[in-house]
Every structure is written in C-alpha cells, then in structure tokens.
Amino acid sequence: MLNEDALFYSRVLTELTLSFHIIYATIGVGVPLMIMIAQWVGIKKNDEHYILLARRWTRGFVITVAVGVVTGTAIGLQLSLLWPNFMELAGHVIALPLFMETFAFFFEAIFLGIYLYTWDRFENQRKHLLLLIPVAIGASFSAVFITMVNAFMNAPQGFEIMNGELVNINPLVAMFNPAMPTKVAHVVATAYMTAAFILASIAAFRLLRGSNHIYHKKALFLTMKLGLIFSIATAVIGDFSGKYLAEYQPEKLAAAEWHFETEENAPLILYGVLDDGEVKYAFKIPSALSILAHGFPSSEVVGLDQFADDEIPPLSIHYMFDIMVTIGVWMVILSLVFWLGTRRGWAFIQTKWYRWLIVLGGPLSVIAIEAGWWLAEVGRQPWVLRGVMRTAEAATSSNQVDKMLILFAGLYLILGIGSIVVLSRMFRRNPVEREIEDRKAEKGGATS
C-alpha cells in the first residue's frame, strides 16, 4: 500500500544523501589522479615543489575519503531501508557491480595506506610513484562500478520478468547496458575536471591571500591545464550523452530541452521560463537539438507529444541542464584563457579579479556536478527502474522516514563542518613555506 508521506521523505532523503555524497565521491575519484600526475611531473622535472604538492594533496585527500566512506555506507543502508521493493526485485542484478565497487575501494585504500607509510622510505621516487597507480585505478573503478548500477536503472537489461520477478539474470549483460559507456565516461571525466578546478581554486586563493610562493603558482598552472583537458573531454562526452538520450531515453531529452512537439530542425532551447506551457525569454539555437540528438540539422527529434503524461519527467530538469552546460562552457573558456595567457605572457591572468574567477571556479564546478546528478536522477522519473518499476512502487511504507531524514541531515551537517574545520586547521598549522624550510633542513642535516 502506497504511503505518500513515506515516498516523499524517501525521495528527499535519497536526494540529500546523493547530493552530499557526490561532493566527496567526486573528490575521491579525481584527486588520486591529480596526486599521481603531480608526483610524476616532479620526478620528470626533478622539482621538489611538485613532489610536495602530491604529499599535501594526499593528506587532505585522506580526510575526504573518510567522509566519503561514511556517506557511501549511508547510501547502501538507505537502498535497503527506503527502497526495499526495488532491492527485492533488482538486488540480485546489481549485487555484482556493488561488490566490485567495494573491492575497488579496498584495493585503493590498501595501496593508499602503503603510499602514505612509505613517503620517506623510498630513495627512488619512481618506485614510490608506482604505488599511486593502483590508488588512481581503484578510485576510478569505484566510480565505474557504482555508475554501472545507475546506468542499469536507466537502461535495464540482462533479465526476464516472470510473475513480477526478475529471472534468468545475466549480471554482465546487465552491467554493460546501453547507458553504461556514456554515463561512466561522463562521471569519470567530470570527477577529474572538478578535482582539478577545486585544487586550482585553492592555489589561486592562497595567492590572493598574499602567499606569492612559486609552489602555489606551479599548483595553479598544473591544475588549470588539467582542468582544461578534462573540461573539453567532458564537453565531447556530453555530446555522446545527448545522442544516447535521443535513442534510448527520448522523453528525458525532450523534457530537459522543453521540446514539446516532434519535429525536424529542432532548436536547442537555453534558459527561459515556462508560463502555462509556453516557453518565454529563452535563447534558441536553430537546429542545434537535431545536431545534438542525431548529428544532422534536418534530423527529427522526438517530442513530449509522443509520451503519456504520467511518463514525462519533471520539466524542471531543464534548469539543471542549463546550469550544468553554462558552468561547463564557462570553465572551458576560463581555463583556456589562462593556458593561452600563460604561454603568451598576458598580464591580466595574474590580476586579482582573474584569480577570483578561478577561485569561484571550484565551487561552480561542484554546482555543475550537483546539477548533472539532479538532471540524471530526476530526469529518470517516474521510474526507479525505467520501464519496469516506478519510484512509487519501490518505496517503503514506513512512517519513520521523516525521523531518518532529520538524523541523516544532522549527520551530514556534522561531517561537512567537521571536514572543513579539520582540513583548514591541517594546512593552516603547517603552511607550505614552513614545510619547504623543514624539508631543506632535513636534507641539510642528512648531508652533513
């Protein structure tokens, strides 16, 4: 029996958990690659500043990993408590990628621990660098496997339905569904991009606060260059994602684009508002939606007129699409100008106002990640398992979900504030200038 209150609070709690977890999960996936690249550059250039970058980023990364473990565990718990009917129906299908995600995390954690313990125990930095390879692989594959679960929910396959149950299950076919390639690629690329811009914003902030140390300048150049690479990759993958939606989830694409009627030469609608079903104040790019969906201006794009009203996703996802695309394009421009300015000696990229734009780029990238996930999850509604089970059918009927919402919201508040306080104190009490001097003293003492 449907409990409307339980359904509402279950959706709110799940969205809250995913919105909080995605911040730490994104950092957890992206930062290990940044650490590995920084150490590799330091070895290649014989530059201690990049080696120190890797060390200091690793210290902060450990804190975010700890919080990510807690929130990831909360997601697993809530799947069983809030969505028991979904887990009863599809639990056997998604068990394999969930197990593989856990295995990938432990694989990462083991080598991260060894890497931390052996910081000063390797005379050859190249050997120490090798420990970061499984850390980066494990972090990335954690995202790969958990995204496979999400992809399965959008494009379920690898089973048959008999008497309301999934039978003849083939987990590998379920994992490698049509949604998997674009979703996995997009999640991983955006994680790398966001991690790079977050680290760049920290470096720019330190420069704005008066620390003109070359360490922060090198950190800023490296991370903005990596941010440019992965933001362009994200844009390319986004184009493939649009073509996937056009073929497999046309109702989601149509809702995100406010494309109401099936037509050729479909325009891409950006911004605007809906007023009694009429789009106002929008910016329309002629034939761009047809190009995004099928690659040709004259292609026909399916509109919302082809779907029943109870199968159309909330039209509010259009705003999420606008936010995600606008920030993504802005970050490409910001990082491209910085890279060109560095190569050509443009003075304005070192001004305070431009560095403030870079500082804002970190939070904006996180907002883009949030908007992308809201677009993905809300855009699948009304289905929890597209075409098989509706969200309302999957939810618990318990009357205690509102209390769970309060408890978990309190937990996330404590974790969020706690991680910020710990990270800020960690680096405030051990500034890079002092650490560089200490390392010079240690080397001098060892030499003498």
C-alpha positions as CSV (number, residue, x, y, z in Angstrom):
1,M,0.0,0.0,0.0
2,L,1.4,3.4,-1.0
3,N,2.4,5.7,1.8
4,E,2.6,9.2,0.2
5,D,4.5,10.7,3.1
6,A,7.0,7.8,3.2
7,L,7.5,8.2,-0.6
8,F,8.1,11.9,-0.3
9,Y,10.5,11.7,2.6
10,S,12.3,8.8,1.0
11,R,12.9,10.8,-2.1
12,V,14.1,13.8,-0.2
13,L,16.4,11.8,2.0
14,T,17.9,9.9,-1.0
15,E,18.4,13.2,-2.9
16,L,20.0,14.8,0.1
17,T,22.4,11.8,0.6
18,L,23.4,11.7,-3.0
19,S,23.8,15.5,-3.2
20,F,26.2,15.4,-0.1
21,H,28.0,12.2,-1.1
22,I,28.7,13.3,-4.7
23,I,31.0,16.1,-3.4
24,Y,33.2,13.7,-1.6
25,A,32.9,10.9,-4.2
26,T,33.9,13.3,-6.9
27,I,37.0,14.4,-4.9
28,G,37.7,10.7,-4.1
29,V,37.7,9.8,-7.8
30,G,39.5,12.8,-9.2
31,V,42.2,13.8,-6.7
32,P,44.2,10.5,-6.8
33,L,44.9,11.1,-10.5
34,M,46.0,14.7,-9.7
35,I,48.3,13.4,-7.0
36,M,49.8,10.9,-9.3
37,I,50.3,13.4,-12.1
38,A,51.9,15.9,-9.7
39,Q,54.4,13.4,-8.4
40,W,55.2,12.2,-12.0
41,V,55.8,15.8,-13.1
42,G,58.0,16.3,-10.0
43,I,60.1,13.3,-10.9
44,K,60.3,14.2,-14.6
45,K,61.4,17.8,-13.9
46,N,63.3,16.9,-10.7
47,D,61.2,19.5,-9.0
48,E,60.5,19.1,-5.2
49,H,57.6,21.5,-5.4
50,Y,55.5,19.0,-7.4
51,I,56.5,16.2,-5.1
52,L,55.4,18.3,-2.2
53,L,52.1,19.0,-4.0
54,A,51.4,15.3,-4.1
55,R,52.2,14.9,-0.4
56,R,50.0,17.8,0.7
57,W,47.1,16.8,-1.5
58,T,47.3,13.3,-0.2
59,R,46.9,14.5,3.4
60,G,43.8,16.4,2.6
61,F,42.5,13.5,0.4
62,V,42.6,11.1,3.3
63,I,40.1,13.3,5.2
64,T,37.7,13.4,2.3
65,V,38.0,9.6,1.8
66,A,36.9,9.0,5.4
67,V,33.8,11.2,5.0
68,G,33.1,9.5,1.6
69,V,33.1,6.1,3.3
70,V,30.5,7.2,5.8
71,T,28.2,8.7,3.2
72,G,28.7,5.8,0.8
73,T,27.7,3.4,3.6
74,A,24.6,5.6,4.2
75,I,23.6,5.1,0.6
76,G,23.9,1.4,0.8
77,L,21.8,1.4,4.0
78,Q,19.2,3.6,2.5
79,L,18.8,1.5,-0.5
80,S,17.6,-1.3,1.7
81,L,15.6,0.8,4.2
82,L,13.9,3.3,1.8
83,W,13.6,1.2,-1.4
84,P,13.0,-2.4,-0.2
85,N,10.8,-3.3,-3.1
86,F,13.4,-2.2,-5.6
87,M,16.1,-4.2,-3.8
88,E,13.9,-7.2,-3.7
89,L,13.2,-7.0,-7.4
90,A,16.7,-6.0,-8.7
91,G,19.0,-6.7,-5.8
92,H,20.4,-9.8,-7.4
93,V,21.2,-8.0,-10.7
94,I,23.1,-5.1,-9.1
95,A,24.9,-7.2,-6.5
96,L,27.9,-7.8,-8.7
97,P,28.8,-4.2,-9.5
98,L,28.1,-3.2,-5.9
99,F,30.5,-5.9,-4.7
100,M,33.1,-4.8,-7.3
101,E,32.8,-1.2,-6.2
102,T,33.6,-2.3,-2.6
103,F,36.5,-4.4,-3.9
104,A,37.9,-1.4,-5.9
105,F,37.7,0.8,-2.8
106,F,39.6,-1.6,-0.6
107,F,42.1,-2.1,-3.4
108,E,42.6,1.7,-3.5
109,A,42.7,2.0,0.4
110,I,45.4,-0.7,0.8
111,F,47.8,1.0,-1.6
112,L,46.9,4.4,-0.3
113,G,47.9,3.3,3.1
114,I,51.2,1.8,1.8
115,Y,51.9,5.0,-0.1
116,L,51.4,7.1,3.0
117,Y,53.5,4.9,5.2
118,T,56.4,4.8,2.7
119,W,56.7,8.5,2.0
120,D,60.2,8.8,3.3
121,R,61.2,5.2,2.8
122,F,61.9,5.2,-0.9
123,E,65.2,6.7,-2.1
124,N,63.9,6.2,-5.7
125,Q,60.8,8.3,-6.2
126,R,59.9,6.4,-9.3
127,K,59.2,3.3,-7.2
128,H,57.1,5.3,-4.8
129,L,55.1,6.6,-7.8
130,L,54.2,3.1,-8.7
131,L,52.1,2.8,-5.6
132,L,49.9,5.6,-6.8
133,I,48.9,3.7,-9.9
134,P,46.6,1.2,-8.1
135,V,45.3,4.1,-5.9
136,A,44.2,6.0,-9.0
137,I,42.9,2.9,-10.7
138,G,40.9,1.8,-7.7
139,A,39.4,5.3,-7.2
140,S,38.3,5.5,-10.8
141,F,36.9,1.9,-10.9
142,S,34.9,2.7,-7.8
143,A,33.1,5.3,-9.9
144,V,32.9,2.9,-12.9
145,F,31.1,0.1,-11.0
146,I,28.7,2.3,-9.0
147,T,27.8,4.2,-12.2
148,M,27.1,0.8,-13.8
149,V,24.3,0.4,-11.2
150,N,22.9,3.8,-12.1
151,A,23.2,3.0,-15.8
152,F,21.3,-0.2,-15.3
153,M,18.4,1.7,-13.6
154,N,18.2,3.9,-16.8
155,A,18.6,1.1,-19.3
156,P,17.7,-2.2,-17.6
157,Q,18.6,-5.4,-19.4
158,G,20.1,-8.8,-18.7
159,F,17.0,-10.5,-17.2
160,E,13.4,-11.7,-17.9
161,I,10.3,-10.9,-15.9
162,M,8.1,-13.7,-14.8
163,N,5.3,-13.3,-12.2
164,G,6.7,-9.9,-11.2
165,E,10.2,-11.2,-10.5
166,L,13.4,-10.9,-12.4
167,V,14.7,-14.3,-13.6
168,N,17.3,-15.7,-16.0
169,I,19.6,-12.9,-14.7
170,N,22.9,-12.3,-16.6
171,P,24.8,-9.8,-14.4
172,L,27.4,-9.0,-17.1
173,V,24.7,-8.1,-19.7
174,A,23.0,-6.0,-17.1
175,M,26.2,-4.2,-16.3
176,F,27.2,-3.5,-19.9
177,N,23.9,-1.9,-20.8
178,P,23.5,0.9,-23.5
179,A,23.6,3.7,-20.9
180,M,26.9,2.4,-19.4
181,P,29.6,3.8,-21.8
182,T,28.4,7.4,-21.8
183,K,27.4,7.5,-18.1
184,V,30.7,6.0,-16.9
185,A,32.8,8.2,-19.2
186,H,30.9,11.3,-18.2
187,V,31.1,10.6,-14.4
188,V,34.8,9.8,-14.5
189,A,35.8,12.8,-16.7
190,T,33.7,15.3,-14.7
191,A,35.3,13.9,-11.5
192,Y,38.8,14.6,-12.9
193,M,37.7,18.0,-14.1
194,T,36.1,19.1,-10.9
195,A,39.0,17.9,-8.8
196,A,41.4,19.9,-10.9
197,F,39.4,23.1,-10.6
198,I,38.9,22.6,-6.9
199,L,42.7,22.3,-6.4
200,A,43.2,25.3,-8.8
201,S,40.8,27.4,-6.7
202,I,42.7,26.6,-3.5
203,A,46.0,27.6,-5.2
204,A,44.5,30.8,-6.5
205,F,43.1,31.6,-3.1
206,R,46.5,31.2,-1.4
207,L,48.0,33.6,-4.0
208,L,45.3,36.1,-3.3
209,R,45.9,35.8,0.4
210,G,49.4,37.1,-0.1
211,S,51.5,34.0,-0.5
212,N,53.4,34.6,-3.7
213,H,55.3,31.3,-3.3
214,I,56.3,29.6,-6.6
215,Y,54.7,26.4,-5.1
216,H,51.2,27.9,-5.4
217,K,51.9,29.2,-8.9
218,K,53.1,25.8,-10.1
219,A,50.0,24.2,-8.5
220,L,47.7,26.7,-10.3
221,F,49.3,26.2,-13.7
222,L,49.2,22.4,-13.4
223,T,45.6,22.1,-12.2
224,M,44.3,24.7,-14.7
225,K,45.9,22.8,-17.5
226,L,44.5,19.5,-16.3
227,G,41.1,21.3,-15.8
228,L,41.2,22.5,-19.4
229,I,41.9,19.0,-20.8
230,F,39.1,17.3,-18.8
231,S,36.6,20.0,-19.3
232,I,37.0,19.6,-23.1
233,A,36.7,15.9,-22.7
234,T,33.5,16.4,-20.6
235,A,32.0,18.5,-23.4
236,V,32.8,15.9,-26.1
237,I,31.3,13.1,-23.9
238,G,28.3,15.3,-23.2
239,D,27.6,15.3,-27.0
240,F,27.6,11.5,-27.0
241,S,25.3,11.5,-23.9
242,G,22.8,13.6,-25.9
243,K,22.8,11.1,-28.7
244,Y,22.3,8.3,-26.3
245,L,19.3,10.0,-24.8
246,A,17.8,10.7,-28.2
247,E,17.9,6.9,-29.0
248,Y,17.2,5.3,-25.6
249,Q,15.5,7.9,-23.4
250,P,13.9,10.5,-25.7
251,E,11.4,11.6,-23.1
252,K,14.3,12.7,-20.8
253,L,16.0,14.7,-23.6
254,A,12.7,16.3,-24.6
255,A,11.9,17.3,-21.0
256,A,15.4,18.7,-20.5
257,E,15.1,20.7,-23.7
258,W,11.4,21.7,-23.4
259,H,10.9,20.0,-26.7
260,F,7.1,19.6,-26.8
261,E,6.4,18.6,-30.4
262,T,8.2,16.1,-32.6
263,E,9.9,18.0,-35.5
264,E,12.8,18.2,-37.8
265,N,15.4,21.1,-37.5
266,A,14.7,21.1,-33.7
267,P,16.1,24.2,-31.9
268,L,18.2,23.9,-28.7
269,I,16.5,25.9,-26.0
270,L,18.7,27.5,-23.4
271,Y,17.4,29.3,-20.3
272,G,13.9,30.8,-20.4
273,V,10.8,30.1,-18.2
274,L,7.6,28.2,-18.7
275,D,4.4,30.1,-18.5
276,D,1.3,28.0,-18.9
277,G,3.1,25.6,-21.2
278,E,4.7,28.4,-23.2
279,V,8.4,29.0,-23.3
280,K,9.4,32.6,-22.7
281,Y,12.6,34.6,-22.6
282,A,14.6,31.6,-24.0
283,F,17.6,31.6,-26.1
284,K,17.1,29.3,-29.1
285,I,19.8,27.9,-31.3
286,P,18.3,26.8,-34.7
287,S,18.6,23.1,-35.5
288,A,21.1,22.6,-32.6
289,L,19.0,20.0,-30.8
290,S,18.7,17.9,-34.0
291,I,22.5,18.1,-34.3
292,L,23.0,17.1,-30.6
293,A,20.5,14.3,-30.9
294,H,21.4,12.8,-34.3
295,G,24.3,14.7,-35.8
296,F,22.4,16.4,-38.6
297,P,20.4,19.7,-38.7
298,S,17.5,18.1,-40.5
299,S,17.1,15.1,-38.2
300,E,13.7,14.6,-36.5
301,V,13.7,14.8,-32.7
302,V,11.0,13.1,-30.7
303,G,9.0,15.5,-28.6
304,L,6.9,15.1,-25.4
305,D,3.8,14.8,-27.5
306,Q,4.8,11.1,-28.1
307,F,4.6,10.2,-24.4
308,A,1.8,9.7,-21.8
309,D,1.6,12.4,-19.3
310,D,2.4,10.0,-16.4
311,E,5.7,9.0,-18.2
312,I,7.1,12.6,-18.7
313,P,9.9,13.6,-16.4
314,P,9.6,16.9,-14.4
315,L,10.2,19.8,-16.7
316,S,12.3,21.5,-14.0
317,I,15.2,19.4,-15.2
318,H,15.7,22.0,-18.0
319,Y,17.1,24.4,-15.4
320,M,19.6,21.7,-14.2
321,F,20.7,21.2,-17.8
322,D,21.2,25.0,-18.2
323,I,23.2,25.2,-15.0
324,M,25.4,22.2,-16.0
325,V,26.1,23.4,-19.6
326,T,26.6,27.0,-18.7
327,I,29.2,26.3,-16.0
328,G,30.9,23.7,-18.2
329,V,31.3,26.1,-21.1
330,W,32.5,28.8,-18.7
331,M,35.2,26.6,-17.2
332,V,36.5,25.7,-20.6
333,I,36.8,29.4,-21.5
334,L,38.3,30.3,-18.1
335,S,41.0,27.6,-18.3
336,L,41.7,28.1,-22.0
337,V,42.3,31.8,-21.5
338,F,44.6,31.0,-18.5
339,W,46.6,28.5,-20.5
340,L,46.9,30.8,-23.5
341,G,47.7,33.7,-21.3
342,T,50.5,31.8,-19.6
343,R,52.0,30.8,-22.9
344,R,51.8,34.3,-24.4
345,G,52.5,36.4,-21.3
346,W,49.1,38.0,-20.8
347,A,49.5,40.0,-17.6
348,F,45.8,40.1,-16.7
349,I,45.7,36.4,-15.8
350,Q,47.8,37.3,-12.7
351,T,45.4,40.1,-11.6
352,K,43.3,39.8,-8.5
353,W,40.0,39.8,-10.4
354,Y,41.0,36.9,-12.7
355,R,42.3,34.9,-9.8
356,W,39.0,35.4,-8.0
357,L,37.3,34.0,-11.1
358,I,39.5,30.9,-10.7
359,V,38.7,30.7,-7.0
360,L,34.9,30.7,-7.9
361,G,35.6,28.0,-10.5
362,G,36.0,25.4,-7.8
363,P,32.5,25.9,-6.2
364,L,31.0,26.4,-9.6
365,S,32.3,23.0,-10.8
366,V,30.8,21.4,-7.7
367,I,27.5,23.0,-8.5
368,A,27.7,21.7,-12.1
369,I,28.3,18.2,-10.7
370,E,25.2,18.6,-8.5
371,A,23.1,19.9,-11.3
372,G,24.2,17.0,-13.5
373,W,23.2,14.4,-11.0
374,W,19.9,16.0,-10.3
375,L,19.3,16.0,-14.1
376,A,20.2,12.3,-14.3
377,E,18.1,11.2,-11.3
378,V,15.1,13.5,-11.5
379,G,15.1,13.0,-15.3
380,R,14.5,9.3,-14.9
381,Q,11.3,9.8,-13.0
382,P,8.7,8.4,-12.7
383,W,10.8,5.3,-12.9
384,V,13.3,3.9,-10.5
385,L,13.9,1.1,-13.0
386,R,13.0,2.5,-16.3
387,G,10.0,0.7,-17.9
388,V,9.9,-1.9,-15.1
389,M,9.3,-0.3,-11.7
390,R,8.0,3.1,-10.8
391,T,9.5,5.1,-8.0
392,A,6.2,5.0,-6.1
393,E,6.2,1.2,-6.3
394,A,9.7,0.9,-4.9
395,A,9.4,2.9,-1.8
396,T,9.0,1.8,1.8
397,S,5.6,2.2,3.6
398,S,7.3,3.0,7.0
399,N,6.1,6.0,8.9
400,Q,9.6,6.7,10.3
401,V,11.3,8.1,7.3
402,D,10.8,11.7,8.4
403,K,12.8,10.9,11.6
404,M,15.5,9.3,9.5
405,L,15.7,12.4,7.3
406,I,16.4,14.6,10.4
407,L,19.0,12.2,11.8
408,F,20.9,11.9,8.5
409,A,20.7,15.6,7.8
410,G,22.3,16.2,11.2
411,L,25.0,13.6,10.4
412,Y,25.8,15.3,7.1
413,L,25.9,18.7,8.8
414,I,28.4,17.4,11.3
415,L,30.5,15.6,8.7
416,G,30.5,18.7,6.4
417,I,31.5,21.2,9.0
418,G,33.9,18.7,10.6
419,S,35.8,18.0,7.4
420,I,36.1,21.7,6.6
421,V,37.4,22.5,10.1
422,V,39.9,19.6,10.0
423,L,41.2,20.5,6.6
424,S,41.6,24.2,7.3
425,R,43.4,23.6,10.5
426,M,45.6,20.9,9.0
427,F,47.0,23.3,6.3
428,R,46.9,26.5,8.4
429,R,49.1,25.0,11.1
430,N,51.5,23.6,8.5
431,P,51.9,26.2,5.7
432,V,53.8,25.2,2.6
433,E,56.6,27.7,3.3
434,R,57.3,26.1,6.7
435,E,57.2,22.6,5.2
436,I,59.7,23.6,2.5
437,E,62.1,25.0,5.0
438,D,61.7,21.9,7.2
439,R,62.5,19.6,4.3
440,K,65.5,21.7,3.4
441,A,66.7,21.5,7.0
442,E,66.2,17.7,7.0
443,K,68.2,17.3,3.8
444,G,70.9,19.6,5.0
445,G,71.2,17.6,8.2
446,A,71.3,14.4,6.3
447,T,74.0,15.7,4.1
448,S,76.2,17.0,6.9
